[in-house]
Amino acid sequence: MRKRVWLPAMVAALGLAVWPNGTGAQGRTCDQRQRVIGHLAAKYQEAPVAIGVTNSGGLVEVLSTGDGQTWTIIVSNPDGTACLLAAGEGWRAIRFDQTKTDPSA
């Protein structure tokens, strides 16, 4: 199994190796969303598995390998810039159980 490095080291490595012209947003590594998605697909074989929209119009995406070995969370702004938020191993989808949030269900 391929091991991922801790997030700070990963962000630094990605910033140097992948996004030399990217802009940092609060210390995060950023670039155009299509480049970020393309890099994660090519290097880690990750694709989007979950998505959500923030109150401010941002797009939060979880990308993972088909077997869940690795995962990455990015947030994209309306201008098309995407920033790496977190990365790790062992992504597991869980089933939403409405009875845990709504006792009458």
C-alpha positions in Angstrom: 0.0 0.0 0.0 1.3 3.4 -0.9 1.7 5.7 2.1 0.8 9.4 1.9 2.9 11.9 3.8 1.4 14.2 6.4 -0.6 17.1 5.1 1.9 19.9 5.6 4.6 18.0 3.7 2.1 17.1 1.0 1.0 20.7 0.6 4.6 21.8 0.4 5.5 19.1 -2.2 2.5 19.8 -4.3 3.1 23.5 -4.2 6.7 23.0 -5.4 6.1 20.2 -7.9 2.7 20.8 -9.3 1.6 24.4 -8.9 4.6 26.6 -9.2 2.4 29.5 -10.3 -0.4 28.7 -7.9 -1.6 31.2 -5.4 -1.7 30.4 -1.7 -5.0 31.1 0.1 -4.2 31.0 3.8 -1.2 28.7 3.3 -3.1 26.3 1.0 -2.0 25.2 -2.4 -4.2 26.4 -5.1 -4.5 26.4 -8.9 -7.3 26.2 -11.6 -9.8 23.4 -10.8 -9.2 21.5 -14.0 -5.5 21.3 -13.4 -6.0 20.2 -9.8 -8.5 17.5 -10.9 -6.2 16.4 -13.7 -3.2 16.1 -11.5 -5.0 14.1 -8.8 -6.4 11.8 -11.6 -3.0 11.3 -13.2 -0.9 10.9 -10.1 -3.2 9.2 -7.6 -6.0 7.9 -9.9 -8.5 9.9 -7.8 -11.9 11.1 -9.0 -14.8 12.9 -7.3 -16.9 10.8 -5.0 -18.7 13.5 -3.0 -19.6 17.1 -3.7 -21.3 20.0 -1.9 -21.8 23.7 -2.2 -20.8 26.1 0.6 -22.9 29.1 1.7 -20.5 31.4 0.0 -20.8 29.6 -3.4 -17.7 27.4 -3.1 -17.7 23.8 -4.3 -16.3 21.2 -1.9 -15.2 18.0 -3.4 -13.9 14.7 -2.1 -11.8 12.8 -4.5 -10.8 9.2 -3.9 -9.4 6.1 -5.6 -12.0 3.5 -6.6 -10.9 1.3 -3.6 -10.7 4.3 -1.2 -7.0 3.8 -0.5 -6.3 7.5 -0.9 -8.5 10.7 -0.8 -8.2 14.4 -1.2 -10.5 17.3 -0.3 -10.5 20.4 -2.4 -12.6 23.6 -2.4 -13.2 25.5 -5.6 -14.1 29.2 -5.7 -16.6 30.7 -8.3 -13.6 32.0 -10.2 -12.4 28.5 -10.9 -9.5 28.4 -8.4 -9.3 25.2 -6.4 -7.4 24.8 -3.1 -6.2 21.6 -1.5 -7.7 21.3 2.1 -6.7 17.8 3.2 -5.5 14.4 1.9 -5.2 11.0 3.5 -5.8 7.3 3.3 -8.7 4.9 3.9 -11.7 6.8 2.5 -14.9 5.0 3.3 -18.4 6.0 2.2 -21.0 5.6 4.8 -24.7 5.2 4.3 -26.9 8.1 5.7 -29.2 6.7 8.3 -32.2 9.0 8.7 -33.3 7.3 11.9 -30.2 8.8 13.7 -31.3 12.3 12.8 -35.1 11.9 12.7 -36.5 9.6 15.4 -39.9 9.5 13.7 -38.4 8.0 10.5 
